[in-house]
């Protein structure tokens, strides 16, 4: 009986702690402050007890639509924290506007969320996060972050299941080219090669313009990537680029009815015998 009593007291104490932290979460003035509260008390706010508390509070205020709407919003954020992680859940809640910038804390949260590989269904959110972060970064003050965001946005757009494919691809090419303004082969060869790889993929999948010309550009970018991604130094990347390069040549063969491919290969071989 004493054991039961202790368990009951412990459960009651936990419920009281959840209620206190939940109240602090509700009363916080900004989403940044709420995020800090969740990070400090994730064991309480991301528990089943917390979710049950919000559900009961929503029922209690069912006659006040404004309060219910706000409570449901809070519940959605906490649910997303449990499912997708705290950083990813709060990115969409940060206030963005053309004439209002986010705090350094908020930018750091976006960058941290972007560092985690996103499943396909989260790619549209990743696109939004990249665009939001780019509004906060000055190219002259933070060139590497600026270029990284452009490269990541380009890569995300290529994978984006939403929107128009042609527009996504066109924007992806633009953002990759922006990244190359900072990522030079001399300064950061690995990043430069990765963006070249991305551009190769972008031109292969580009539905706009001349198909043969797009494939030629893709092949050129793949060859540039292979200048850095060699079999000895980057074996995994080398295999990936080689596979896509082979596929691009195969696509060229399928549409080449005038011997353009043979002419192109002969020219490349005459310029650099090791390139083919």
C-alpha positions as CSV (number, residue, x, y, z in Angstrom):
1,X,0.0,0.0,0.0
2,X,2.9,2.3,0.8
3,X,4.4,1.5,-2.6
4,X,1.1,2.4,-4.3
5,X,1.0,5.6,-2.4
6,X,4.5,6.6,-3.4
7,X,3.7,5.9,-7.0
8,X,0.6,8.0,-6.8
9,X,2.5,10.9,-5.2
10,X,5.3,10.6,-7.9
11,X,2.7,10.7,-10.6
12,X,0.9,13.6,-9.0
13,X,4.2,15.5,-8.7
14,X,5.1,14.8,-12.4
15,X,1.6,16.1,-13.4
16,X,2.2,19.3,-11.4
17,X,5.6,19.8,-13.0
18,X,4.1,19.3,-16.5
19,X,1.3,21.8,-15.7
20,X,3.8,24.4,-14.5
21,X,6.1,24.1,-17.5
22,X,3.1,24.0,-19.9
23,X,1.9,27.2,-18.4
24,X,5.3,28.8,-18.9
25,X,5.2,27.6,-22.5
26,X,1.8,29.2,-23.0
27,X,2.8,32.5,-21.4
28,X,6.0,32.9,-23.4
29,X,6.1,36.0,-25.5
30,X,7.9,34.6,-28.5
31,X,8.4,31.4,-30.4
32,X,12.1,31.6,-29.6
33,X,11.4,31.7,-25.9
34,X,9.0,28.7,-26.3
35,X,11.7,26.8,-28.1
36,X,14.1,27.4,-25.2
37,X,11.5,26.1,-22.8
38,X,10.9,23.0,-24.8
39,X,14.7,22.3,-25.1
40,X,15.0,22.7,-21.3
41,X,12.0,20.6,-20.4
42,X,11.6,18.2,-23.3
43,X,11.0,15.3,-20.9
44,X,7.9,17.1,-19.6
45,X,6.5,18.9,-22.6
46,X,7.0,16.1,-25.0
47,X,5.4,13.5,-22.8
48,X,2.0,11.8,-23.2
49,X,0.9,13.6,-20.0
50,X,1.6,17.0,-21.6
51,X,-0.4,16.0,-24.7
52,X,-3.3,14.8,-22.6
53,X,-3.2,18.1,-20.6
54,X,-3.5,20.2,-23.7
55,X,-6.3,18.0,-25.0
56,X,-8.2,18.4,-21.8
57,X,-7.6,22.2,-21.8
58,X,-8.9,22.4,-25.3
59,X,-12.1,20.7,-24.2
60,X,-12.4,23.0,-21.2
61,X,-12.2,26.1,-23.5
62,X,-14.4,24.7,-26.2
63,X,-16.7,27.7,-26.0
64,X,-13.9,30.1,-26.8
65,X,-12.7,29.6,-30.5
66,X,-9.8,32.0,-30.2
67,X,-8.3,30.1,-27.2
68,X,-9.0,26.8,-28.8
69,X,-7.2,27.8,-32.0
70,X,-4.2,28.9,-30.1
71,X,-4.1,25.8,-28.0
72,X,-4.3,23.6,-31.1
73,X,-1.5,25.5,-32.6
74,X,0.7,24.9,-29.5
75,X,-0.3,21.2,-29.5
76,X,0.7,20.9,-33.2
77,X,4.1,22.4,-32.5
78,X,4.8,20.0,-29.6
79,X,3.6,17.0,-31.7
80,X,6.0,18.1,-34.5
81,X,8.8,18.3,-31.9
82,X,8.1,14.7,-31.0
83,X,7.9,13.5,-34.6
84,X,10.4,15.7,-36.5
85,X,12.7,17.2,-33.8
86,X,12.6,20.5,-31.9
87,X,14.6,22.6,-34.5
88,X,12.5,21.4,-37.5
89,X,9.2,22.0,-35.6
90,X,10.0,25.6,-34.7
91,X,11.4,26.8,-38.0
92,X,8.0,27.4,-39.5
93,X,6.9,29.4,-36.4
94,X,9.6,32.0,-36.6
95,X,8.1,35.2,-37.8
96,X,9.4,36.1,-41.2
97,X,8.7,39.3,-43.1
98,X,10.4,41.4,-45.7
99,X,11.2,44.2,-43.2
100,X,11.9,42.1,-40.1
101,X,14.9,39.9,-39.7
102,X,15.2,36.9,-37.4
103,X,17.5,36.7,-34.4
104,X,20.8,35.0,-34.4
105,X,19.3,32.2,-32.3
106,X,16.6,31.6,-34.9
107,X,19.1,31.6,-37.8
108,X,21.2,29.0,-35.8
109,X,18.1,26.9,-35.4
110,X,17.4,26.9,-39.1
111,X,21.0,26.0,-40.0
112,X,20.9,23.2,-37.4
113,X,17.7,21.9,-38.8
114,X,19.1,22.0,-42.3
115,X,22.1,20.0,-41.3
116,X,19.9,16.9,-40.8
117,X,19.0,14.9,-44.0
118,X,15.3,15.4,-44.8
119,X,13.0,12.6,-45.9
120,X,11.2,13.3,-49.2
121,X,8.0,14.6,-47.6
122,X,10.0,17.2,-45.7
123,X,11.8,18.6,-48.8
124,X,9.3,21.4,-49.4
125,X,9.9,22.5,-45.8
126,X,13.6,22.4,-46.3
127,X,13.2,24.7,-49.4
128,X,11.3,27.2,-47.3
129,X,14.0,27.0,-44.5
130,X,16.8,27.7,-47.0
131,X,14.9,30.7,-48.5
132,X,14.2,32.0,-45.0
133,X,17.8,31.7,-43.9
134,X,19.1,33.4,-47.1
135,X,17.1,36.5,-46.2
136,X,19.2,36.7,-43.0
137,X,22.7,36.1,-44.4
138,X,24.9,38.8,-46.0
139,X,27.1,37.4,-48.8
140,X,29.9,39.8,-47.9
141,X,29.8,39.1,-44.2
142,X,29.1,35.3,-44.2
143,X,30.1,34.1,-47.7
144,X,30.5,30.4,-46.8
145,X,27.1,30.2,-45.1
146,X,25.5,32.1,-48.0
147,X,27.0,29.8,-50.6
148,X,26.1,26.7,-48.6
149,X,22.5,27.8,-48.4
150,X,22.4,28.4,-52.1
151,X,23.8,25.0,-52.8
152,X,21.5,23.3,-50.4
153,X,18.5,25.2,-51.8
154,X,19.5,24.1,-55.3
155,X,19.8,20.4,-54.2
156,X,16.4,20.6,-52.4
157,X,14.7,22.1,-55.4
158,X,15.9,19.2,-57.5
159,X,14.3,16.8,-55.1
160,X,11.2,18.9,-54.4
161,X,8.0,16.8,-55.1
162,X,5.9,19.9,-55.1
163,X,5.7,22.7,-57.6
164,X,6.5,22.9,-61.3
165,X,9.4,20.7,-62.2
166,X,10.7,23.1,-64.9
167,X,10.6,26.1,-62.5
168,X,12.2,24.0,-59.7
169,X,15.0,22.9,-62.0
170,X,15.6,26.4,-63.4
171,X,15.8,27.8,-59.9
172,X,18.1,25.0,-58.8
173,X,20.5,25.8,-61.6
174,X,20.4,29.5,-60.6
175,X,21.2,28.8,-56.9
176,X,24.0,26.3,-57.7
177,X,25.6,29.0,-60.0
178,X,25.2,31.5,-57.1
179,X,27.1,29.0,-54.8
180,X,29.9,28.8,-57.3
181,X,30.5,32.5,-56.9
182,X,32.0,31.6,-53.5
183,X,32.9,27.9,-53.9
184,X,35.9,27.9,-56.2
185,X,38.0,24.9,-57.0
186,X,41.1,26.5,-55.5
187,X,39.5,27.5,-52.2
188,X,37.1,24.7,-51.4
189,X,37.5,21.9,-54.1
190,X,35.2,19.4,-52.4
191,X,32.2,21.9,-52.2
192,X,33.0,23.1,-55.7
193,X,32.9,19.6,-57.1
194,X,29.7,18.7,-55.2
195,X,27.9,21.8,-56.7
196,X,29.3,20.8,-60.2
197,X,27.7,17.3,-59.6
198,X,24.4,19.0,-58.6
199,X,24.5,21.1,-61.8
200,X,25.1,18.0,-63.8
201,X,21.9,16.4,-62.3
202,X,20.0,19.6,-62.9
203,X,20.8,19.8,-66.6
204,X,20.1,16.1,-67.1
205,X,16.6,16.7,-65.7
206,X,16.0,20.1,-67.2
207,X,12.8,20.0,-69.3
208,X,13.5,23.5,-70.7
209,X,15.6,24.3,-73.7
210,X,17.3,22.0,-76.2
211,X,17.6,18.5,-74.8
212,X,20.9,17.7,-76.5
213,X,22.5,21.0,-75.3
214,X,21.3,20.3,-71.7
215,X,22.9,16.9,-71.8
216,X,26.1,18.4,-73.1
217,X,26.2,20.8,-70.2
218,X,25.4,18.1,-67.8
219,X,28.3,16.0,-69.1
220,X,30.6,19.0,-68.8
221,X,29.7,19.5,-65.1
222,X,30.1,15.8,-64.3
223,X,33.6,15.9,-65.9
224,X,34.4,19.0,-63.8
225,X,33.2,17.2,-60.6
226,X,35.5,14.2,-61.5
227,X,38.5,16.5,-61.6
228,X,38.2,16.5,-57.8
229,X,36.2,13.4,-57.1
230,X,38.8,10.9,-58.2
231,X,38.6,7.1,-57.6
232,X,41.5,7.3,-55.1
233,X,40.4,10.3,-53.0
234,X,36.6,10.2,-53.1
235,X,35.7,6.6,-54.2
236,X,32.0,6.9,-53.3
237,X,31.5,10.2,-54.9
238,X,33.5,9.1,-57.9
239,X,31.2,6.1,-58.4
240,X,28.1,8.3,-58.1
241,X,29.3,10.8,-60.6
242,X,30.5,8.1,-63.0
243,X,27.1,6.4,-62.9
244,X,25.3,9.6,-63.7
245,X,27.8,10.5,-66.4
246,X,27.3,7.2,-68.1
247,X,23.5,7.7,-67.9
248,X,23.9,11.1,-69.5
249,X,25.9,9.7,-72.4
250,X,23.3,7.0,-72.9
251,X,20.6,9.6,-73.1
252,X,22.7,11.5,-75.7
253,X,23.0,8.3,-77.8
254,X,19.2,7.9,-77.7
255,X,18.6,11.3,-79.3
256,X,21.7,11.6,-81.4
257,X,20.7,11.2,-85.0
258,X,23.3,13.4,-86.7
259,X,26.6,12.2,-85.2
260,X,26.8,15.2,-82.8
261,X,27.9,12.9,-80.0
262,X,30.7,11.4,-82.0
263,X,31.9,14.9,-83.0
264,X,31.7,16.0,-79.4
265,X,33.7,13.0,-78.1
266,X,36.4,13.4,-80.8
267,X,36.8,17.1,-79.9
268,X,37.1,16.2,-76.2
269,X,39.6,13.5,-76.9
270,X,41.7,15.8,-79.1
271,X,41.7,18.4,-76.4
272,X,42.5,15.9,-73.6
273,X,43.0,12.2,-74.4
274,X,42.5,11.3,-70.7
275,X,39.0,12.9,-70.6
276,X,37.1,10.1,-72.5
